[in-house]
């Protein structure tokens, strides 16, 4: 852990040398004497944000997609992972991105910057990353991580990490409330817009409370969260000159062509099946037409012809309006029933009905998301053909919408683990590869690098079927 911290200090300095034209203003100064204090704090921001993108949208995101019935591993590495052969080495990159890329850079900003705007942004990015880490791995180093005099940090309990992330979000919100927005080119998410950052922080609070089944606090936080899709926090790939591309597109365009997708030679993931109007599992009916969304979501594993959700320059969702509203729909529905939750679900359907979730290649295909009425969830209603309680039928539709809308995020994987024991009646009943369908992946393995280097790490990884504390 200590070596990772030192390594990123070095990487940040190298990045700065190539990013700042006037770092050496005196011809007699030796450029090799560059030290961290010579570097503007804002120059540490982009590296941390790029590392966060890797954590949110990279390899383990694709693994979570396979483990929630949204993707299929067809060949090679991904076929093995799809069959539950997930090694500790597969977490090394995301672990390094979290501790080296996010923590080191954001801590440097928070500890050294005089800018309230930068400090508040850095706090929110760190919280976003570690809340995600807690959801993926469970117990993990946080309270002692990055402390210079501690070589081997302890593994904090999962709930403590969640609570620390929420406290850091509160710190970021408070700091930004006293800041002034100004353009920050190095902020590749929101360009220094403090209002967007504050709203995203509240949605993240709601997300992390939801993970812990604290539905009251989730609803309270979401009321101040992202209120329109224009405020979504996304990874937006640049143009051909900048070279950055959709991370999923990148792997299929390279050596992993044919290895991973949701459609190959007629074999389709559960996600595509429920979007297909001709399939017995279909969620289409007179008020819902998923034709366009199904086409937009379809991923050709061969890597050719992907013009939808993994198109080369297609943005990737990280914290969104639809997530915020669906948290409100679920949390309000749990406490107040269909009447309380339905307006929030219908806000998402209204957005879907505008084509807001589609790109230009698919906006011309058929879609329909008419508003639901309370009666649609009554016995025998359009959303309750098997006559469960109206409130459960409503919650089932909210969770299914989270499952579909959340494609490309960790949301479906988190919901699957959160709901499968205590709320199975409303959970999405996807199936996995084992014939008896009894074992379900519950966590990602710890990084092998951490297991090797930290004396406080467990002697061996608990395994992907070991439940984390919030999902017991």
C-alpha positions as CSV (number, residue, x, y, z in Angstrom):
1,X,0.0,0.0,0.0
2,X,2.8,2.4,0.9
3,X,4.5,1.7,-2.4
4,X,1.4,2.5,-4.4
5,X,1.1,5.8,-2.6
6,X,4.6,6.8,-3.4
7,X,4.3,5.6,-7.0
8,X,1.3,7.9,-7.7
9,X,3.1,10.9,-6.2
10,X,5.7,10.3,-8.8
11,X,3.2,9.7,-11.6
12,X,1.4,13.0,-10.7
13,X,4.7,14.9,-11.0
14,X,5.4,13.3,-14.4
15,X,1.9,14.3,-15.6
16,X,2.5,17.8,-14.4
17,X,5.8,18.2,-16.2
18,X,4.0,17.5,-19.5
19,X,0.9,19.5,-18.6
20,X,2.3,22.8,-17.4
21,X,4.2,25.0,-19.8
22,X,5.6,27.5,-17.3
23,X,6.7,25.1,-14.5
24,X,10.3,26.4,-14.8
25,X,10.4,30.2,-15.2
26,X,14.1,30.7,-14.5
27,X,16.6,29.4,-17.1
28,X,19.1,28.7,-14.3
29,X,16.8,26.4,-12.4
30,X,17.2,22.7,-12.8
31,X,14.0,21.1,-14.0
32,X,15.1,17.9,-12.3
33,X,14.5,19.7,-8.9
34,X,10.8,19.6,-9.4
35,X,8.9,18.8,-6.2
36,X,5.2,18.3,-5.4
37,X,4.8,21.8,-3.9
38,X,5.7,23.2,-7.3
39,X,2.6,21.7,-8.9
40,X,-0.7,23.4,-9.0
41,X,-3.3,21.3,-7.1
42,X,-5.8,21.4,-10.0
43,X,-3.3,19.4,-12.1
44,X,-3.9,16.4,-9.8
45,X,-7.6,16.4,-10.5
46,X,-7.7,14.9,-14.0
47,X,-5.6,11.9,-13.1
48,X,-7.8,11.1,-10.1
49,X,-10.9,11.4,-12.3
50,X,-9.5,9.1,-14.9
51,X,-8.7,6.5,-12.3
52,X,-12.3,6.8,-11.0
53,X,-13.6,6.2,-14.5
54,X,-11.6,2.9,-14.6
55,X,-13.1,1.9,-11.2
56,X,-16.7,2.7,-12.3
57,X,-16.6,1.7,-15.9
58,X,-13.7,-0.7,-16.4
59,X,-13.1,-4.4,-16.2
60,X,-14.9,-5.1,-12.9
61,X,-17.9,-3.3,-14.2
62,X,-18.1,-5.8,-17.1
63,X,-17.7,-8.6,-14.6
64,X,-20.6,-7.3,-12.5
65,X,-22.6,-7.2,-15.8
66,X,-22.0,-10.9,-16.3
67,X,-22.8,-11.6,-12.7
68,X,-26.2,-9.9,-12.9
69,X,-27.4,-11.5,-16.1
70,X,-26.7,-8.6,-18.4
71,X,-23.7,-9.8,-20.3
72,X,-22.3,-13.2,-21.3
73,X,-18.7,-14.2,-21.5
74,X,-18.4,-16.1,-24.7
75,X,-14.7,-17.0,-25.0
76,X,-11.3,-16.9,-23.5
77,X,-10.8,-14.9,-20.2
78,X,-14.4,-13.7,-20.1
79,X,-15.8,-17.2,-20.6
80,X,-13.8,-18.3,-17.6
81,X,-15.0,-15.4,-15.5
82,X,-18.6,-16.0,-16.6
83,X,-18.2,-19.5,-15.3
84,X,-17.2,-18.0,-11.8
85,X,-13.4,-18.5,-12.3
86,X,-12.5,-15.0,-11.2
87,X,-9.0,-14.7,-9.9
88,X,-7.6,-12.2,-7.4
89,X,-5.4,-10.8,-10.2
90,X,-8.4,-9.5,-12.0
91,X,-8.8,-6.8,-9.3
92,X,-5.3,-5.5,-9.4
93,X,-6.0,-2.7,-11.9
94,X,-9.1,-1.3,-10.1
95,X,-7.5,-1.6,-6.7
96,X,-4.5,0.4,-8.1
97,X,-6.8,2.9,-9.6
98,X,-8.7,3.4,-6.3
99,X,-5.7,3.7,-4.0
100,X,-3.1,5.1,-6.3
101,X,-5.1,7.1,-8.8
102,X,-8.0,8.4,-6.8
103,X,-7.0,8.5,-3.1
104,X,-3.5,9.8,-3.6
105,X,-4.5,12.6,-5.9
106,X,-7.6,13.6,-4.1
107,X,-5.9,13.6,-0.7
108,X,-3.2,15.8,-2.1
109,X,-5.7,18.4,-3.3
110,X,-7.7,18.3,0.0
111,X,-4.6,18.7,2.1
112,X,-2.9,21.4,0.1
113,X,-5.4,23.4,-2.0
114,X,-6.6,26.9,-0.9
115,X,-9.5,26.5,-3.3
116,X,-12.8,25.5,-1.7
117,X,-14.1,24.5,-5.1
118,X,-11.2,22.1,-5.7
119,X,-11.3,20.7,-2.2
120,X,-15.0,20.0,-2.3
121,X,-14.7,18.3,-5.7
122,X,-11.8,16.2,-4.4
123,X,-13.8,15.0,-1.4
124,X,-16.8,13.9,-3.6
125,X,-14.6,12.0,-6.0
126,X,-12.8,10.2,-3.2
127,X,-16.2,9.3,-1.6
128,X,-17.6,8.1,-4.9
129,X,-14.6,5.8,-5.4
130,X,-14.5,4.4,-1.9
131,X,-18.3,3.9,-1.6
132,X,-18.0,1.9,-4.8
133,X,-15.0,0.0,-3.4
134,X,-17.0,-1.0,-0.3
135,X,-19.8,-2.2,-2.5
136,X,-17.5,-4.4,-4.6
137,X,-15.1,-5.8,-2.0
138,X,-16.7,-5.4,1.4
139,X,-14.2,-4.8,4.2
140,X,-11.2,-2.8,2.9
141,X,-8.5,-0.4,4.0
142,X,-9.6,3.2,4.4
143,X,-9.0,4.8,7.8
144,X,-5.3,4.0,7.7
145,X,-4.8,3.9,4.0
146,X,-2.4,6.5,2.6
147,X,-1.1,7.4,6.1
148,X,2.6,7.9,5.6
149,X,3.8,6.2,8.8
150,X,1.5,3.1,8.3
151,X,2.8,0.6,5.8
152,X,0.1,-2.0,6.3
153,X,-3.3,-0.4,6.8
154,X,-6.1,-2.4,8.5
155,X,-9.2,-3.6,6.7
156,X,-12.1,-1.5,8.0
157,X,-15.6,-3.1,8.1
158,X,-17.7,-2.5,5.0
159,X,-20.3,-0.4,6.9
160,X,-17.5,1.8,8.3
161,X,-16.2,2.5,4.8
162,X,-19.7,3.4,3.6
163,X,-20.2,5.7,6.6
164,X,-16.8,7.3,5.9
165,X,-17.8,7.9,2.3
166,X,-21.1,9.5,3.3
167,X,-19.3,11.7,5.8
168,X,-16.9,12.7,3.1
169,X,-19.8,13.6,0.8
170,X,-21.2,15.8,3.5
171,X,-17.8,17.5,3.8
172,X,-17.7,18.0,0.1
173,X,-21.2,19.5,0.0
174,X,-20.5,21.8,2.9
175,X,-17.2,23.0,1.3
176,X,-18.9,23.6,-2.1
177,X,-21.7,25.5,-0.5
178,X,-19.1,28.1,0.5
179,X,-17.3,28.0,-2.9
180,X,-17.8,29.9,-6.1
181,X,-18.1,28.0,-9.4
182,X,-15.5,28.8,-12.0
183,X,-14.3,27.0,-15.1
184,X,-11.7,24.3,-14.4
185,X,-10.5,22.6,-17.6
186,X,-8.9,19.9,-15.5
187,X,-12.4,18.9,-14.2
188,X,-13.4,16.6,-17.0
189,X,-16.7,15.8,-15.4
190,X,-18.4,19.1,-14.7
191,X,-15.8,21.8,-15.5
192,X,-16.0,23.4,-12.1
193,X,-19.8,23.6,-11.8
194,X,-20.4,23.4,-8.1
195,X,-24.2,22.9,-8.3
196,X,-23.7,19.8,-10.5
197,X,-21.2,18.5,-8.0
198,X,-23.5,19.1,-5.0
199,X,-26.4,17.3,-6.7
200,X,-24.2,14.4,-7.7
201,X,-23.0,14.1,-4.1
202,X,-26.6,13.9,-2.8
203,X,-27.4,11.2,-5.3
204,X,-24.3,9.3,-4.2
205,X,-25.4,9.6,-0.5
206,X,-28.7,8.2,-1.6
207,X,-27.0,5.3,-3.4
208,X,-24.8,4.4,-0.5
209,X,-27.7,4.5,2.0
210,X,-29.7,2.3,-0.4
211,X,-26.9,-0.3,-0.5
212,X,-27.3,-0.5,3.3
213,X,-31.1,-0.8,3.1
214,X,-31.5,2.6,4.9
215,X,-34.4,3.6,2.7
216,X,-35.5,6.6,4.8
217,X,-32.1,8.3,4.6
218,X,-31.8,7.3,0.9
219,X,-35.1,9.1,0.1
220,X,-34.0,12.2,2.1
221,X,-30.7,12.5,0.3
222,X,-32.2,11.9,-3.1
223,X,-34.6,14.8,-2.7
224,X,-31.5,17.1,-3.2
225,X,-29.9,14.9,-5.9
226,X,-29.6,15.1,-9.7
227,X,-32.9,16.6,-10.9
228,X,-32.5,16.3,-14.7
229,X,-30.4,14.3,-17.2
230,X,-28.4,17.5,-18.0
231,X,-26.7,17.1,-14.6
232,X,-25.6,13.5,-15.1
233,X,-22.1,12.6,-14.1
234,X,-20.7,10.6,-17.0
235,X,-17.4,9.6,-18.6
236,X,-17.6,11.4,-22.0
237,X,-14.9,10.1,-24.4
238,X,-13.2,12.8,-26.5
239,X,-12.7,13.0,-30.2
240,X,-10.4,11.0,-32.4
241,X,-7.6,13.5,-31.8
242,X,-7.7,13.0,-28.0
243,X,-7.8,9.2,-28.4
244,X,-10.0,8.3,-25.4
245,X,-12.9,6.0,-26.2
246,X,-15.7,4.1,-24.5
247,X,-14.0,1.6,-22.3
248,X,-16.2,-1.3,-23.5
249,X,-15.7,-0.5,-27.1
250,X,-11.9,-0.4,-26.6
251,X,-11.6,-4.0,-25.4
252,X,-13.8,-5.4,-28.2
253,X,-11.9,-3.4,-30.8
254,X,-8.7,-5.0,-29.5
255,X,-7.7,-8.4,-28.4
256,X,-11.0,-9.3,-26.7
257,X,-13.1,-9.3,-29.9
258,X,-15.6,-12.1,-29.7
259,X,-15.0,-12.7,-25.9
260,X,-17.8,-10.7,-24.3
261,X,-21.2,-9.2,-25.2
262,X,-24.9,-9.9,-24.9
263,X,-25.7,-11.3,-28.3
264,X,-23.8,-13.9,-30.3
265,X,-25.2,-16.3,-32.8
266,X,-28.6,-16.2,-31.2
267,X,-27.4,-16.5,-27.7
268,X,-28.7,-13.5,-25.7
269,X,-28.4,-12.4,-22.1
270,X,-31.3,-12.2,-19.8
271,X,-31.4,-8.4,-20.3
272,X,-32.0,-8.7,-24.0
273,X,-34.6,-11.4,-23.5
274,X,-36.8,-9.3,-21.3
275,X,-36.6,-6.4,-23.8
276,X,-37.7,-8.7,-26.7
277,X,-41.5,-8.4,-27.3
278,X,-41.5,-11.9,-28.8
279,X,-39.8,-13.6,-25.8
280,X,-41.9,-15.2,-23.1
281,X,-39.9,-13.2,-20.5
282,X,-40.8,-9.9,-22.2
283,X,-41.6,-6.7,-20.2
284,X,-43.3,-5.1,-23.2
285,X,-47.0,-4.4,-23.1
286,X,-49.5,-1.8,-24.2
287,X,-47.8,0.9,-22.2
288,X,-44.2,-0.1,-22.8
289,X,-42.3,-0.7,-26.1
290,X,-38.7,-1.5,-25.6
291,X,-37.8,-2.0,-29.3
292,X,-35.4,1.0,-29.5
293,X,-33.8,0.4,-26.1
294,X,-33.2,-3.3,-27.0
295,X,-31.4,-2.3,-30.2
296,X,-29.4,0.4,-28.5
297,X,-28.3,-2.1,-25.8
298,X,-27.3,-4.9,-28.1
299,X,-23.6,-5.5,-28.1
300,X,-22.0,-7.5,-31.0
301,X,-19.3,-9.5,-29.3
302,X,-17.3,-9.5,-32.5
303,X,-16.7,-5.7,-32.0
304,X,-18.0,-4.7,-35.4
305,X,-21.1,-2.6,-35.9
306,X,-21.6,-1.4,-32.3
307,X,-23.3,1.9,-32.7
308,X,-25.3,1.8,-29.5
309,X,-24.4,1.9,-25.8
310,X,-20.7,1.0,-26.5
311,X,-20.2,3.1,-29.6
312,X,-16.6,4.4,-29.8
313,X,-17.5,7.9,-28.4
314,X,-20.7,7.0,-26.4
315,X,-20.7,8.4,-22.9
316,X,-20.8,6.0,-20.0
317,X,-23.1,6.6,-17.0
318,X,-21.7,6.9,-13.5
319,X,-24.2,9.0,-11.4
320,X,-27.5,9.9,-13.1
321,X,-30.9,11.5,-13.0
322,X,-32.7,8.3,-13.6
323,X,-30.8,6.6,-10.8
324,X,-31.8,9.4,-8.4
325,X,-35.5,9.2,-9.4
326,X,-35.6,5.4,-9.1
327,X,-34.1,5.6,-5.7
328,X,-36.9,8.0,-4.7
329,X,-39.5,5.7,-6.3
330,X,-38.3,2.7,-4.4
331,X,-37.7,4.4,-1.1
332,X,-41.0,6.3,-1.2
333,X,-42.8,3.2,-2.4
334,X,-41.5,1.2,0.6
335,X,-42.8,3.7,3.1
336,X,-45.9,5.1,1.3
337,X,-46.9,2.5,-1.2
338,X,-47.7,3.0,-4.9
339,X,-49.2,6.4,-4.5
340,X,-46.1,7.8,-2.9
341,X,-43.6,6.2,-5.3
342,X,-45.4,6.4,-8.7
343,X,-44.7,10.0,-9.5
344,X,-41.0,9.4,-9.4
345,X,-41.2,6.3,-11.6
346,X,-43.3,8.2,-14.1
347,X,-40.7,11.0,-14.2
348,X,-38.2,8.4,-15.5
349,X,-40.8,7.0,-18.0
350,X,-41.4,10.6,-19.2
351,X,-37.7,11.0,-19.8
352,X,-37.5,7.6,-21.6
353,X,-40.5,8.6,-23.7
354,X,-38.6,11.6,-25.0
355,X,-35.8,9.4,-26.2
356,X,-33.4,10.8,-23.7
357,X,-31.6,7.5,-23.2
358,X,-30.9,6.9,-26.9
359,X,-28.3,8.2,-29.3
360,X,-28.9,9.4,-32.8
361,X,-28.6,5.9,-34.4
362,X,-31.6,4.6,-32.5
363,X,-33.9,7.5,-31.8
364,X,-35.9,6.7,-34.9
365,X,-36.8,3.2,-33.8
366,X,-40.1,2.4,-31.9
367,X,-40.4,3.2,-28.2
368,X,-43.2,4.0,-25.8
369,X,-43.3,4.6,-22.1
370,X,-46.8,5.8,-21.2
371,X,-47.3,6.9,-17.6
372,X,-48.5,4.3,-15.2
373,X,-51.6,4.6,-13.1
374,X,-52.1,3.3,-9.6
375,X,-54.6,0.7,-11.0
376,X,-51.9,-0.8,-13.2
377,X,-50.5,-2.4,-10.0
378,X,-53.7,-3.8,-8.6
379,X,-54.6,-7.5,-8.9
380,X,-54.7,-8.4,-12.5
381,X,-53.4,-5.0,-13.6
382,X,-51.0,-4.6,-16.5
383,X,-48.1,-4.7,-14.0
384,X,-49.5,-7.3,-11.7
385,X,-50.6,-10.4,-13.7
386,X,-49.7,-12.8,-10.9
387,X,-51.8,-11.0,-8.2
388,X,-49.2,-10.1,-5.7
389,X,-49.8,-7.1,-3.5
390,X,-50.1,-3.8,-5.3
391,X,-47.1,-2.3,-3.4
392,X,-44.9,-5.3,-4.2
393,X,-45.9,-5.1,-7.9
394,X,-44.9,-1.5,-7.9
395,X,-41.6,-2.1,-6.3
396,X,-41.0,-5.0,-8.7
397,X,-41.4,-2.7,-11.6
398,X,-39.1,-0.1,-10.1
399,X,-36.4,-2.7,-9.5
400,X,-36.8,-4.0,-13.1
401,X,-36.5,-0.5,-14.4
402,X,-33.3,0.0,-12.3
403,X,-32.1,-3.3,-13.8
404,X,-32.7,-2.2,-17.4
405,X,-31.8,1.5,-17.1
406,X,-28.7,0.6,-15.0
407,X,-27.1,-1.4,-17.8
408,X,-23.4,-0.4,-17.9
409,X,-23.3,0.6,-14.2
410,X,-22.8,-1.5,-11.1
411,X,-26.4,-0.9,-10.2
412,X,-27.9,-4.2,-11.3
413,X,-25.2,-6.2,-9.5
414,X,-25.7,-4.2,-6.3
415,X,-29.5,-4.7,-6.5
416,X,-29.2,-8.4,-7.1
417,X,-27.1,-8.8,-3.9
418,X,-29.2,-6.4,-1.9
419,X,-32.6,-8.0,-2.7
420,X,-32.1,-11.7,-3.3
421,X,-32.6,-12.7,0.4
422,X,-34.9,-10.2,2.0
423,X,-36.9,-9.0,-1.0
424,X,-36.9,-11.9,-3.4
425,X,-40.5,-11.2,-4.5
426,X,-39.5,-8.0,-6.1
427,X,-36.0,-9.0,-7.3
428,X,-35.2,-9.5,-11.0
429,X,-35.2,-13.3,-11.3
430,X,-32.3,-13.6,-13.7
431,X,-30.4,-16.9,-13.9
432,X,-26.7,-17.7,-14.1
433,X,-24.6,-20.4,-15.5
434,X,-24.8,-23.2,-12.9
435,X,-27.4,-25.9,-13.5
436,X,-28.8,-25.7,-10.0
437,X,-28.6,-21.9,-9.9
438,X,-27.8,-22.0,-6.1
439,X,-24.5,-20.1,-5.9
440,X,-24.6,-16.4,-6.6
441,X,-21.5,-14.1,-6.8
442,X,-21.5,-11.7,-3.8
443,X,-18.3,-9.7,-4.1
444,X,-15.2,-9.1,-6.1
445,X,-11.9,-10.8,-5.0
446,X,-9.3,-8.6,-3.3
447,X,-6.4,-7.6,-5.4
448,X,-3.6,-10.1,-5.4
449,X,-1.1,-7.3,-5.1
450,X,-2.7,-6.2,-1.8
451,X,-2.9,-9.8,-0.5
452,X,0.8,-10.1,-1.2
453,X,2.0,-6.9,0.3
454,X,-0.3,-6.1,3.3
455,X,0.2,-8.1,6.5
456,X,-3.2,-7.1,7.6
457,X,-4.9,-8.6,4.6
458,X,-6.6,-12.0,5.0
459,X,-4.4,-15.0,4.4
460,X,-6.5,-15.8,1.4
461,X,-9.4,-14.1,-0.4
462,X,-12.8,-15.1,1.1
463,X,-14.0,-15.9,-2.4
464,X,-16.7,-14.5,-4.7
465,X,-19.5,-16.4,-2.9
466,X,-18.9,-14.9,0.5
467,X,-21.5,-12.3,1.4
468,X,-20.5,-8.9,2.5
469,X,-22.0,-7.6,5.8
470,X,-24.7,-5.4,4.2
471,X,-26.1,-8.3,2.2
472,X,-26.1,-11.0,4.9
